């Protein structure tokens, strides 16, 4: 018998890994689905597009951790009659998906995880050198300073 875990418990584990560095943020909140949902699998993506949501459902996964929100929180009332908004909201609800944007706390980390992942995918990680708060990569005396 497998042990069930809720979306909230998954997020609590992520928060715990940041230790005292976690800051409450209006961006890093559940903005679709319930934190009490039992998780069947986790998907990560930059944005929870319909394509990403459909792939998550096809794979049997229901927690989608993204950088961007499912929709603009401050304009939900404004969009209530928009067919695209209605379609996406209904799809999320019908498939019991949980969307958790992880933006402010992710980007405030000392190491830029997105840039690190890209550098590793491109094979640039061996050219990395710390450059204060920014991340820098150098090859053949050419400096690629990727953050101002």
Legacy VTK file of the C-alpha trace (Angstrom):
# vtk DataFile Version 3.0
C-alpha trace
ASCII
DATASET POLYDATA
POINTS 148 float
0.000 0.000 0.000
1.456 3.338 -1.013
1.485 6.329 1.285
-0.743 9.179 0.133
0.462 12.757 0.189
-1.530 15.946 -0.302
-0.522 18.924 -2.402
-0.043 20.959 0.774
2.394 18.403 2.196
4.419 18.425 -1.039
4.639 22.216 -0.918
5.499 22.119 2.801
8.457 19.879 1.917
9.615 22.367 -0.724
9.280 25.227 1.750
11.205 23.232 4.362
14.099 22.757 1.916
14.440 26.549 1.653
14.709 26.714 5.434
14.505 30.185 6.914
14.839 31.666 3.433
11.124 31.213 2.656
9.179 34.465 2.397
5.397 34.659 2.196
4.482 35.841 -1.269
1.269 36.592 -3.163
2.759 34.672 -6.108
3.726 31.418 -4.366
0.214 30.225 -3.514
-2.219 27.609 -4.757
-4.206 29.326 -7.479
-6.175 26.368 -8.801
-7.326 23.192 -7.122
-7.268 22.279 -3.461
-4.201 21.933 -1.225
-5.967 18.905 0.301
-5.944 16.978 -2.996
-4.094 13.662 -2.831
-1.252 13.852 -5.340
-0.875 11.213 -8.047
2.251 12.745 -9.592
4.044 16.033 -10.144
4.695 17.992 -13.338
6.919 21.056 -13.569
6.646 23.648 -16.291
7.265 27.322 -16.925
3.576 27.929 -17.509
0.457 25.784 -17.062
-0.713 25.947 -20.658
-3.569 23.740 -21.840
-0.979 21.551 -23.586
0.939 21.057 -20.323
-2.277 20.331 -18.415
-3.390 17.753 -20.981
-0.003 16.021 -20.860
-0.185 15.967 -17.050
-3.629 14.354 -17.147
-2.498 11.828 -19.786
0.449 10.893 -17.548
-1.821 10.534 -14.493
-0.250 13.479 -12.644
-2.287 16.145 -10.908
0.108 18.615 -9.219
1.524 21.178 -11.638
4.311 23.342 -10.233
4.980 26.279 -12.527
6.595 29.660 -12.581
3.460 31.368 -13.901
-0.110 31.304 -12.611
-2.897 29.356 -14.263
-4.582 32.666 -15.032
-4.283 36.238 -13.896
-5.521 36.203 -10.325
-6.438 39.874 -10.244
-8.529 39.583 -13.413
-10.499 36.392 -12.740
-13.760 38.349 -12.412
-12.957 40.239 -15.574
-12.436 36.992 -17.473
-15.424 35.093 -16.062
-17.238 35.166 -19.430
-14.157 34.588 -21.588
-14.405 31.216 -23.424
-10.676 30.473 -23.086
-10.743 31.169 -19.357
-13.882 29.060 -18.899
-12.394 26.165 -20.876
-9.156 26.166 -18.868
-10.864 26.566 -15.504
-13.310 23.761 -16.301
-10.493 21.504 -17.507
-8.546 22.083 -14.285
-11.640 21.493 -12.137
-12.871 18.410 -14.023
-9.463 16.755 -13.818
-8.879 17.754 -10.190
-5.602 19.447 -11.045
-3.713 21.541 -8.518
-1.652 24.466 -9.806
1.043 25.942 -7.579
3.110 28.788 -9.022
6.594 28.869 -7.492
8.035 32.184 -8.552
9.153 34.670 -5.900
10.930 32.205 -3.617
12.474 30.322 -6.549
13.923 33.458 -8.168
15.200 34.796 -4.830
17.492 31.787 -4.390
21.218 32.472 -4.505
21.660 30.187 -7.509
19.333 30.721 -10.472
17.915 27.224 -10.928
16.542 27.938 -14.402
19.861 29.231 -15.649
21.713 26.345 -14.021
19.378 23.825 -15.687
19.840 25.499 -19.067
23.623 25.573 -18.659
23.666 21.879 -17.754
21.443 21.015 -20.732
23.782 22.924 -23.059
26.922 21.465 -21.488
28.010 24.896 -20.271
28.128 23.981 -16.568
31.879 23.273 -16.886
32.389 26.921 -17.934
30.589 28.388 -14.921
32.278 30.770 -12.542
30.669 32.783 -9.734
30.485 36.490 -10.453
28.920 38.073 -7.379
25.122 37.875 -7.524
25.119 37.152 -11.240
25.916 33.922 -13.009
28.707 33.965 -15.565
30.043 31.452 -18.063
33.306 31.727 -19.969
34.767 29.708 -22.827
37.855 30.522 -24.833
38.298 33.923 -23.178
34.736 34.926 -24.127
32.612 36.000 -21.173
28.876 35.342 -21.262
27.507 37.298 -18.312
23.893 36.185 -18.341
22.539 38.417 -15.583
23.005 42.172 -15.153
LINES 1 149
148 0 1 2 3 4 5 6 7 8 9 10 11 12 13 14 15 16 17 18 19 20 21 22 23 24 25 26 27 28 29 30 31 32 33 34 35 36 37 38 39 40 41 42 43 44 45 46 47 48 49 50 51 52 53 54 55 56 57 58 59 60 61 62 63 64 65 66 67 68 69 70 71 72 73 74 75 76 77 78 79 80 81 82 83 84 85 86 87 88 89 90 91 92 93 94 95 96 97 98 99 100 101 102 103 104 105 106 107 108 109 110 111 112 113 114 115 116 117 118 119 120 121 122 123 124 125 126 127 128 129 130 131 132 133 134 135 136 137 138 139 140 141 142 143 144 145 146 147
